[in-house]
Amino acid sequence: MEKSLKKKSQNRILFSMLSMALFVATVFLMAAPIFAATDETLHNGDKVETRPPNPDQLAAINKMADYLDKMGRKEVGNKLRADFKSGTVYISKIESGANAEINPGALGAGRTMAINEIIINQMGSDRVKASGANVANWALTVFHEYKHMAQWMPMEDSSHETPAWSSTIKECGRWIRKTLNGIAPVGNSTTLAPKERVERLQELRQTLLDLQASFNVLVNELRGKLKTGDLDATYRWQGVPPAGDEQESTGTTNIGILEAYASAQVQAGVQEIDRLIAEAKKAAVETLRTVRIDNEEVTGYFQGDKLVKRHGITTRFVDGNKQAEEEYKDGNLIRARTYNEEKGNLMVESVFCGKGDDAYECQRTEYSWDGSVNFEKRRLSKDAKEQIKTSTGEWF
C-alpha cells in the first residue's frame, strides 16, 4: 500500500484567484446543508450509470466487500457493491500508480472513486485465490477512500488526510481486536468437533498475521507522511483497542507505541491459538472405548469426550435393568435386541442390512416368554414385500 491512498493533485479543486474565492465560498455555504457530512458518515454517492459488470472486476469487488462483511462492516461492503453497480466506484488504470483516488466532482456532485486495475492481477477472478493480506489491504484502501468521499472538499492536506488516515489505522486495529475476541469462543467450543476447531483456529491465526502485516504497512506510511508534514504531528493516533468490545485506547502521538502494542497483541493471540490447536489435535485422535452416557452404555470411537461413531454394543437400561442392545459396525446398526425389563429374557431380535440411508430391517424374530420363537419376518431387499415364516418352515 505504498501508494495506496494518495490522491492526484490535479483532481483537487484549487483556489487560484482571490476574486473567485469569495464566490466559491458563498456557493459552498449555500450547498453545505446538502453535501456536508461528518468523518464517520458513509454516503450513498451519486449515481453515474448502470453497466454490465466485468466478471474479473466484479470478483475483486466482491472479495473486498465480503472481507468488510467479515470484519463487521457489512454496511460498507453493501455500499461498495451498490456503488460499483451504479458506476460511482469503478476499476481503471491510474496514471499516478495509486491504489485508489477520488474524483471530487463539481461541489461534490458526481463524485467517484477509481480503484487501480492492478487489483485484477491480485484477486480479480474466482479462480485466483487471493492472499488474505492483499484482500485486507484493498479493503482498508476502500475504507480510507470512503472517508474522503464523505468529506466536503477532499484535498491533499493535513486537515483532510489526518482524519482519513486516523480512521483507517483505527479500523485496522478494530479488526485485529475482533479477530482476537473470536479465539476463545472457537477454542472452547463444545459443539465443534476437534477437527473443525483446528480448521477454524488456523483461519483465525492466518487472519491475525494478515492484519498485522496491513497494520505495519499503515504505520510505515504514517511515519513517512508525518515526516513530510502531510499529517498533523500533534494528533493522538489510535490502533488496536484494549480487550473488551466497547473500549478504546486514549491515543498517542508516538506511532511506535501503536506498532509495538499491535505486535504484542497479535503474538499473544497466535500463541494462544497454537496452544488451542495442539489441544484440539490431541482430542481429534479417535479411541475405541465404552462410556456410560445417561441411560446408555456406549461402545464406539471417541474424540476426547465427543462420540464420533458407534462401534460395538450399545446397551440401554431402564431403572437399572437392561432394556435393549444395539450392535454397530463403523456407525451402522447391524443388530438390535429388546428384552423384558423385569425378567431380562429376549423378546425381539432384528437384523439390519444396508448402510446409512439405505439401511433396513431385513429380518425380525419375536420370542415367547419361554424363549421359543413366536414368528419370524424378513425382507429380501429394502423395497421388497415383507415375508412371514410359517410353522412348517416356509415363507409367504
PyMOL commands that set and color helices and strands:
alter all, ss='L'
color gray80, all
select helices_A, chain A and resi 9-11+18-35+55-70+74-86+119-123+132-149+158-181+183-187+194-227+255-283+356-358
alter helices_A, ss='H'
color red, helices_A
select strands_A, chain A and resi 89-92+100-103+112-116+286-293+296-303+306-310+312-318+321-329+332-339+346-353+360-367+373-378+387-389
alter strands_A, ss='S'
color yellow, strands_A
deselect
rebuild
show_as cartoon
